[in-house]
Amino acid sequence: MDKLESMQLFVAVVDAHGFSRAAEVLGVPRSTVSRVVKELEAWLGSQLLQRTTRKLSVTAEGRRYYEECKRVLADIATLESSFPGRSAEPAGRFKVGMPHSFARHCILPRLPEFLQRYPSLNLILCSSDYVEDIIQEGYDCVIRSGRIEDSTTLVARPLATFSWKVLASPAYIKNYGKPEQLDDLERHHAVGYLNHATGRTTGWLFKLDQGDYALRMRETLVVDDTDAYIQAGVQGLGLIRIASYLARPWLQSGALISCLDNLSYELPLSLVYPQNRYLPMTVRAFYDWSRTVLQQPDSI
């Protein structure tokens, strides 16, 4: 039994959530995939996968082995790529996650150039505002906003900084005036954005000399979709607060007007990935590319 090949095959089965899909990705018979996994389980003396007629699940031992296999394979690939005689081009499966609005407005418009630069890469881009466990869900890396807590299993690298902007439509300002300072917000109302993770609308944070200040606005409408949220602001239904990379086109067109610029709240964007001895070549390539994209004047 080729241990390295068995590890690669087992990782493919877990990532693909099944033997048939893994066989398709690898271009081998399904019977080969099933046989190698059984031999691997016999060799380790542990059941790695729980098989039923409808579902394939990973056991606790299987999950631990999967995570170690990913680390070992990444280390091998990165080590080999460091030698001049080996190709330094990233290749194979690469799963990355990021917030939906960020993917749509910042990454997807420029993604063709990344894929053209690395044609051997099989990119899986998942746009979701909620990534519970990077390792558990099989991500190679994710882009996250905000301050990243210290971790022994994850690494965070800074990409860029964006700011939260309070915006109002010309129609709203005509009817209610433009807030000029924090106290003015008591006389205004906002569109609420529902956070399904908490079941509450998102509060507003402002940077003051004495520290962060949290505020809950009086809300006349609540939505749970970014596009609907922005459109509600454009229609004058209330003040809205969105990231600077979303605000730019609306500010340029005059559909929305920036308020309280002196109190804008800045947050970092980071690339987060599982801790490895060597930085995987695919992660390094994506980090370098996305950092270049985001540091251009028209990105954030």
C-alpha positions, 0 to 999 in steps of 0.5 A, spaced: 500 500 500 502 506 497 501 510 504 502 517 500 497 515 495 492 512 500 492 519 504 491 523 498 485 518 496 482 519 503 482 526 503 479 526 496 473 522 499 472 526 505 472 533 501 467 530 496 463 527 501 463 520 497 466 515 493 463 516 487 465 523 486 472 522 489 473 517 483 470 522 478 475 527 481 481 523 481 479 519 475 480 512 478 474 507 478 470 507 484 472 500 486 479 502 487 477 508 491 473 503 496 478 498 496 484 503 498 480 506 504 478 499 506 486 497 506 487 504 510 482 502 515 485 495 516 492 498 516 490 503 522 486 499 525 480 504 526 474 505 522 475 512 518 468 512 515 461 511 517 457 508 511 450 507 510 446 507 504 444 514 504 450 518 507 457 517 508 460 520 515 467 521 518 468 518 524 472 522 530 478 518 528 477 519 521 476 527 522 483 527 526 486 523 520 484 527 515 486 533 518 493 530 519 493 528 512 491 535 509 497 538 514 502 532 511 500 533 504 501 540 504 507 540 507 510 535 502 507 540 496 510 546 499 517 543 500 517 540 493 515 546 490 521 550 494 526 546 489 528 549 483 527 543 479 520 542 481 514 547 478 512 552 482 505 553 480 499 551 484 495 545 482 489 541 484 483 542 489 483 549 493 477 551 497 476 558 499 471 562 503 469 569 504 463 573 506 457 573 500 458 581 499 465 581 499 466 575 494 461 579 489 463 586 489 471 585 490 473 578 488 469 575 483 470 581 478 477 580 478 477 572 479 478 570 471 485 573 472 487 569 478 484 563 474 488 564 468 494 565 472 494 558 475 490 554 470 492 547 474 488 550 480 481 547 481 478 553 485 472 552 490 469 559 492 464 558 497 461 565 499 458 565 506 457 570 511 458 564 516 464 559 516 463 555 523 469 551 523 475 552 517 478 545 518 472 541 520 469 544 513 475 543 509 477 550 507 484 551 505 483 558 507 478 564 508 477 571 508 474 574 514 473 581 517 474 584 524 479 582 529 481 575 529 482 571 536 489 568 537 489 561 536 494 555 536 490 552 530 489 558 525 494 563 522 491 570 520 495 574 515 492 581 514 490 583 507 487 590 507 483 595 512 476 597 510 471 602 514 463 602 515 460 608 512 453 611 514 449 613 508 443 616 507 439 617 500 438 625 498 430 623 499 431 621 506 436 627 507 431 632 504 425 629 509 429 628 515 436 632 515 443 629 515 446 627 521 452 631 523 454 628 529 453 622 534 447 625 538 443 627 531 442 619 530 437 619 536 432 623 531 433 619 526 431 612 524 435 606 520 434 600 516 435 594 520 440 588 518 438 581 521 443 577 523 441 570 523 446 567 527 444 571 533 437 572 531 437 580 532 439 586 528 446 588 527 448 594 532 452 600 529 459 601 532 463 608 532 470 609 534 471 615 539 477 618 543 475 614 549 474 607 545 468 604 541 461 606 542 455 601 540 449 604 538 442 601 537 438 605 532 430 605 531 428 601 526 422 602 521 424 596 517 428 590 517 431 585 512 436 579 511 439 581 504 445 585 503 442 588 496 435 589 499 438 593 505 442 597 500 436 598 496 432 600 502 437 605 503 437 608 496 429 608 496 430 613 503 427 608 508 432 609 513 439 610 514 444 604 512 451 602 514 455 598 510 462 597 508 466 602 504 467 597 498 460 596 497 458 604 498 463 606 493 459 605 486 452 608 490 457 614 492 459 616 486 452 615 482 450 620 488 444 615 490 447 615 497 450 620 501 456 619 506 454 621 513 458 622 520 465 621 516 469 623 522 466 617 526 467 611 521 469 605 524 475 601 521 476 593 521 481 589 518 480 584 513 485 577 514 486 571 510 485 565 515 488 558 514 490 552 518 496 552 522 502 548 518 509 547 518 510 550 511 505 555 508 501 551 502 503 554 495 496 555 493 494 559 500 501 563 498 499 564 491 491 566 493 494 571 499 499 574 494 494 575 489 488 578 493 492 582 497 494 586 491 487 586 488 485 589 495 490 594 496 488 598 489 485 604 490 478 602 487 477 596 491 476 598 498 
